[in-house]
Amino acid sequence: MNTTVINVKTDKQLKVKAQKIAKEMGLSLGTIINHSLRELVREKRVVFSVPLVPNKQTRRLIREVEKDLRLGRNISPAFASGAEMDEYLAKI
């Protein structure tokens, strides 16, 4: 693979913030820049995002729901119609 060096002047704070976000994503800033250039050439657009990390309470609720699923608890049946669902909900 032939590579070349691109020197880009940018605001120091912008670089520091971008490096921090890249690190949160588990990437280097160079990887993000290369990705950006490839996407620009291929699709004429760039999309980046940081994965969402649930807070402590949400993680606890997710564990509870996963446990309920494994044990078959707190799960309503599948319904063939809205009327069937209404009948089921009226009983509980």
C-alpha positions as CSV (number, residue, x, y, z in Angstrom):
1,M,0.0,0.0,0.0
2,N,1.5,3.3,-1.0
3,T,1.0,5.9,1.7
4,T,1.7,9.6,1.8
5,V,1.8,12.2,4.6
6,I,-0.8,15.0,4.7
7,N,0.1,18.0,6.9
8,V,-3.0,19.7,8.1
9,K,-3.1,22.9,10.2
10,T,-5.9,22.9,12.8
11,D,-6.7,24.5,16.1
12,K,-4.9,22.8,18.9
13,Q,-8.0,22.5,21.1
14,L,-9.9,20.9,18.2
15,K,-7.1,18.4,17.7
16,V,-7.1,17.5,21.4
17,K,-10.9,17.1,21.5
18,A,-10.9,15.0,18.4
19,Q,-8.1,12.8,19.8
20,K,-10.2,12.3,23.0
21,I,-13.3,11.3,21.0
22,A,-11.2,9.0,18.8
23,K,-9.8,7.3,21.9
24,E,-13.3,6.8,23.3
25,M,-14.2,5.1,20.1
26,G,-11.1,2.9,20.4
27,L,-9.5,4.5,17.3
28,S,-6.5,6.7,16.4
29,L,-7.1,10.1,14.9
30,G,-5.2,8.9,11.8
31,T,-7.7,6.0,11.4
32,I,-10.6,8.4,11.6
33,I,-9.1,10.8,9.1
34,N,-8.3,8.0,6.6
35,H,-11.9,6.7,7.1
36,S,-13.2,10.2,6.4
37,L,-11.2,10.5,3.3
38,R,-12.3,7.1,2.0
39,E,-16.0,7.8,2.7
40,L,-15.7,11.2,1.1
41,V,-14.3,9.7,-2.1
42,R,-16.7,6.7,-2.1
43,E,-20.0,8.2,-0.8
44,K,-19.5,11.9,-0.5
45,R,-20.5,11.8,3.1
46,V,-19.1,11.0,6.6
47,V,-20.9,9.5,9.6
48,F,-19.3,9.0,13.0
49,S,-20.8,8.3,16.4
50,V,-19.8,7.2,19.9
51,P,-21.5,4.1,21.2
52,L,-24.0,4.7,23.9
53,V,-23.1,3.3,27.3
54,P,-26.0,2.7,29.7
55,N,-25.8,4.1,33.2
56,K,-25.7,1.9,36.4
57,Q,-29.5,1.8,36.8
58,T,-30.1,1.0,33.1
59,R,-27.5,-1.8,33.2
60,R,-29.3,-3.3,36.3
61,L,-32.6,-3.2,34.5
62,I,-31.2,-4.8,31.4
63,R,-29.8,-7.7,33.6
64,E,-33.2,-8.1,35.2
65,V,-35.0,-8.3,31.9
66,E,-32.4,-10.7,30.5
67,K,-32.9,-12.9,33.6
68,D,-36.7,-12.8,33.1
69,L,-36.3,-13.8,29.5
70,R,-34.1,-16.8,30.4
71,L,-36.6,-17.9,33.1
72,G,-39.6,-17.2,31.0
73,R,-41.0,-14.7,33.5
74,N,-42.9,-11.5,32.9
75,I,-43.4,-12.2,29.2
76,S,-46.8,-11.8,27.5
77,P,-47.8,-14.3,24.8
78,A,-47.9,-13.4,21.1
79,F,-51.3,-12.2,20.0
80,A,-53.1,-12.9,16.7
81,S,-55.2,-9.7,16.9
82,G,-55.8,-6.6,18.9
83,A,-58.9,-8.0,20.4
84,E,-57.0,-11.0,21.7
85,M,-54.5,-8.7,23.3
86,D,-57.3,-6.6,24.9
87,E,-58.8,-9.7,26.3
88,Y,-55.5,-10.9,27.8
89,L,-54.8,-7.4,29.3
90,A,-58.3,-7.2,30.8
91,K,-57.5,-10.4,32.8
92,I,-54.3,-9.2,34.4
